[in-house]
Amino acid sequence: MHGNRRWFLRAAIASAIALSSGCATTESREFARELNPLVGRADQTYFIEKYGEPDKRSSPTPGTDIWEYTFGRQNMANHGAHVNLTTSTLVRLTFKNGTLSAWQATNRMY
């Protein structure tokens, strides 16, 4: 019976990873389609109007701001997985003198 539990746990974790990676990849592509045309054009006001206040802000150098937003937070237990695993996509926006200069989307599991 102990071996059976281990197998089910591994299957649940593998399913959760497969579910999250498939959905997160699609979400990252959507961010690419949306954000790539805005690099060098959109200002910080645009993103506040679209997404609201960022979850985190930092200014590593004068004239450079980095904002972080977390999107798509999902608990895998809500999708039938028997593990306490949450997935999300972290989007980091870098602004130079108030204009979007770069972005990065990272899929996370925790």
Residue, then its C-alpha position, 0 to 999 in steps of 0.5 A: m500500500h505504501g508503494n501505491r501512495r508514492w505512485f499516486l503522489r508522483a502521478a499527481i505532481a507530474s499532472a500538476i507540472a504538466l497542467s501548469s507548464g502547458c497553461a503558463t506557456t500559452e499565457s507567456r505567449e499572450f504576454a509576448r503578443e501584447l507587450n512586444p509592440l509596447v516596448g519603447r512606446a508605453d509609459q507607466t500610466y498605461f500599465i497602471e490603467k491596464y493592470g492597476e498598481p504593481d505588486k512590487r516596485s524597485s528603482p535599481t538606478p536613477g531613471t530605471d524602474i522595475w515593476e512586478y505583477t503576478f497573474g494567473r495564480q492557480n492552486m492545483a488542488n482546485h484542478g484535482a491534484h492531490v498536492n498543495l501546489t500553486t502556479s502563477t506567472l510573474v511579469r517584470l516590466t522595466f522602464k527607462n525614464g518612464t517608458l517600457s524598455a523591456w519585459q520578462a514573464t516567468n512561470r512559477m510553482y510554489 
